[in-house]
Amino acid sequence: MSFFVPPRQPAHEILDDDALPAEEMARSLRDLDRVQRAWGAARALARWLAPQIAPGTRPVLVDVGAGSGAVTRDLGRRLAEEGRPASVIAVDFQWRHLAAGRAHGLACAAADAFSLPFADGGVDWTVSTLVFHHFSPSENRRFLKELSRVSRKGFLVLDLRRHRVPWVVVSLAGRMLFETRVSLLDGRASVLQAYTPMEADRIAADAVPGARAQSHFPYRILIRGPGR
């Protein structure tokens, strides 16, 4: 590790706390949705997925850890604009996160990321954004195995890269842009408990043969892996 890449610091994020008041939760989810839009999460996923979708088909995509469903909706819209429409499903462990955003009119389900309610190879692709950093290495191996199990073609996981630059950006911009201090505290914690590309690559390779992680601009990690 170095000054710019501190040791990983696992933490419990406030948004995941069931005791968080509903209005505060909704405000933090709105902040998170703005971060995802600015960060280009759906754009990055669509850029990789669109060429993989054969013309005239309509694959089923599941977004695991979807929160309010904003990224799921945006991903579906972008794929449709590329002429590669897909049926998208938002999945999150907390139903109230989906309900806070009314899941943006999507098909949705509350489910455990380690035990998804789909058959082996039951969907075409699974995707996930800003979830990987929440889990320990052993939990992430289980997580990636589960994504691979239910996916016929493969999975994509997009997450933060641990580095002091995004921590400073969140600390400064968050004070001005976030609706709630919960988002500022959680944003800082997220960066410090994220993984480096090398750490994520080791976890991915251990979990699913053929899965790999790589750096993705700006200060992100993209993990790609095969399905069944």
C-alpha positions in Angstrom: 0.0 0.0 0.0 1.0 3.7 -0.4 -0.2 7.1 0.7 -2.5 7.2 -2.3 -3.7 3.7 -1.8 -4.4 3.1 1.9 -5.2 -0.2 3.5 -8.8 -1.4 3.0 -11.0 -0.3 5.9 -14.3 -2.3 6.1 -17.2 -0.4 7.4 -21.0 -0.6 7.8 -22.7 2.0 5.7 -25.6 4.0 7.2 -27.9 3.5 4.1 -27.9 -0.2 4.8 -29.2 0.3 8.3 -32.9 -0.7 8.7 -33.2 1.9 11.4 -32.5 4.7 9.1 -35.7 6.9 8.8 -37.5 6.5 5.5 -37.1 10.1 4.4 -33.4 10.1 5.1 -33.0 6.9 3.2 -34.9 8.4 0.2 -32.7 11.5 0.2 -29.5 9.4 0.3 -30.8 7.2 -2.5 -31.4 10.3 -4.6 -27.8 11.3 -3.9 -26.6 7.9 -4.9 -28.6 8.1 -8.1 -26.9 11.4 -9.0 -23.5 9.9 -8.3 -24.3 7.0 -10.6 -25.4 9.3 -13.4 -22.4 11.6 -13.1 -20.1 8.5 -12.8 -21.7 7.1 -16.0 -22.4 3.7 -14.6 -25.2 2.7 -17.0 -23.2 4.1 -19.9 -20.2 2.0 -19.1 -22.3 -1.2 -18.8 -24.2 -0.5 -22.0 -21.0 0.2 -23.9 -19.8 -3.2 -23.1 -23.1 -5.1 -23.3 -24.5 -3.7 -26.5 -22.0 -5.4 -28.9 -22.7 -8.7 -27.1 -26.4 -8.7 -27.8 -27.4 -10.2 -31.2 -29.8 -8.1 -33.3 -33.4 -9.2 -33.1 -33.0 -10.8 -29.7 -34.2 -9.5 -26.3 -32.0 -10.8 -23.5 -33.0 -10.8 -19.8 -30.7 -8.6 -17.7 -30.7 -8.6 -13.9 -29.2 -5.7 -11.9 -28.2 -7.0 -8.5 -28.1 -4.5 -5.7 -30.1 -2.1 -7.8 -31.1 0.3 -5.0 -33.8 2.6 -6.4 -33.5 1.0 -9.8 -32.3 4.2 -11.5 -29.2 2.5 -13.1 -31.3 -0.4 -14.2 -33.8 1.9 -16.0 -31.0 3.9 -17.5 -29.2 0.8 -18.7 -32.4 -0.5 -20.4 -33.0 2.9 -22.1 -29.4 3.1 -23.4 -29.5 -0.5 -24.8 -32.8 0.3 -26.5 -31.3 3.4 -28.1 -28.5 1.3 -29.4 -31.0 -1.0 -31.1 -30.3 -3.8 -28.6 -33.4 -3.8 -26.3 -33.4 -6.0 -23.2 -35.8 -7.0 -20.5 -34.3 -5.6 -17.3 -35.0 -6.6 -13.7 -34.0 -4.7 -10.6 -33.0 -6.8 -7.5 -32.1 -5.5 -4.1 -31.9 -7.0 -0.6 -33.9 -4.1 0.8 -37.4 -3.8 -0.6 -37.7 -0.3 0.8 -34.9 0.8 -1.4 -36.7 -0.4 -4.5 -40.0 1.1 -3.1 -38.3 4.5 -2.4 -37.7 4.9 -6.1 -40.8 3.0 -7.0 -38.2 0.9 -8.9 -38.7 3.4 -11.7 -41.4 1.3 -13.3 -39.3 -1.8 -13.6 -39.9 -5.4 -12.9 -38.2 -5.9 -9.5 -37.7 -8.3 -6.7 -36.3 -8.2 -3.1 -33.7 -10.9 -2.9 -30.4 -12.0 -1.3 -27.4 -11.4 -3.6 -26.0 -14.7 -2.4 -29.1 -16.7 -3.2 -30.8 -15.2 -6.2 -34.3 -16.4 -7.1 -33.3 -17.6 -10.6 -32.6 -21.0 -12.0 -29.1 -22.0 -13.1 -28.5 -20.0 -16.3 -32.0 -18.6 -15.9 -31.1 -15.1 -17.2 -28.8 -13.9 -19.9 -26.7 -11.4 -18.1 -26.3 -10.1 -14.5 -24.8 -6.7 -13.7 -24.0 -4.9 -10.4 -22.8 -1.4 -9.5 -21.4 -0.1 -6.2 -22.0 -3.4 -4.4 -18.7 -5.3 -4.5 -17.0 -3.0 -2.0 -19.6 -3.8 0.7 -18.4 -7.4 0.9 -15.4 -9.2 2.3 -13.2 -11.1 -0.1 -14.8 -14.4 0.9 -18.3 -12.9 0.5 -17.3 -11.6 -2.9 -16.2 -15.0 -4.1 -19.7 -16.3 -3.2 -21.3 -13.2 -4.8 -19.5 -13.7 -8.1 -20.2 -17.4 -8.1 -23.9 -16.7 -7.7 -23.9 -14.2 -10.5 -22.2 -16.7 -12.7 -24.6 -19.5 -11.7 -27.7 -17.6 -12.8 -26.2 -16.1 -15.9 -26.3 -17.9 -19.2 -23.8 -15.5 -20.9 -21.9 -13.7 -18.2 -21.8 -11.0 -15.6 -20.4 -7.4 -15.2 -19.6 -5.8 -11.9 -18.6 -2.2 -11.7 -17.3 -0.7 -8.6 -15.1 2.0 -7.0 -11.3 1.7 -6.9 -9.7 2.4 -3.5 -7.6 5.6 -3.9 -7.3 8.9 -2.1 -8.3 11.0 -5.1 -11.9 9.8 -5.2 -12.0 10.1 -1.4 -11.1 13.8 -1.7 -13.6 14.3 -4.5 -16.4 12.8 -2.5 -15.4 14.8 0.6 -15.3 18.1 -1.2 -18.1 17.7 -3.7 -20.4 15.8 -1.3 -20.5 18.8 1.1 -22.0 20.9 -1.7 -24.1 18.5 -3.7 -25.5 15.8 -1.3 -28.9 16.2 0.2 -27.9 14.4 3.4 -24.8 13.9 5.5 -25.5 10.2 5.4 -24.4 10.2 1.8 -21.1 12.1 2.6 -20.2 9.6 5.4 -21.2 6.6 3.3 -19.3 7.9 0.3 -16.1 8.3 2.2 -16.6 4.8 3.8 -17.3 3.3 0.3 -14.0 4.5 -1.1 -11.9 3.3 1.8 -13.5 -0.2 1.9 -13.2 -0.6 -1.9 -10.6 -2.8 -3.6 -7.7 -2.2 -5.8 -7.8 -3.8 -9.3 -5.2 -6.3 -8.3 -7.1 -7.4 -5.2 -10.4 -7.6 -7.2 -8.7 -9.6 -10.0 -7.4 -12.2 -7.4 -10.9 -12.5 -5.9 -12.5 -12.9 -9.4 -10.1 -15.5 -10.6 -10.5 -17.5 -7.4 -14.3 -17.4 -7.6 -15.0 -18.0 -11.3 -12.6 -19.5 -13.8 -12.1 -17.0 -16.6 -13.3 -14.0 -14.6 -11.0 -11.0 -14.6 -10.9 -7.5 -13.1 -9.4 -4.4 -14.6 -9.1 -0.7 -14.0 -11.8 1.4 -15.6 -11.7 5.2 -15.9 -12.3 7.2 -13.6 -11.0 5.3 -10.5 -13.3 2.3 -11.1 -12.9 -1.4 -11.4 -14.8 -3.5 -14.0 -15.1 -7.3 -13.3 -16.2 -9.5 -16.2 -16.9 -13.2 -16.0 -18.6 -16.0 -17.8 -21.9 -17.6 -17.1 -22.7 -21.3 -16.9 
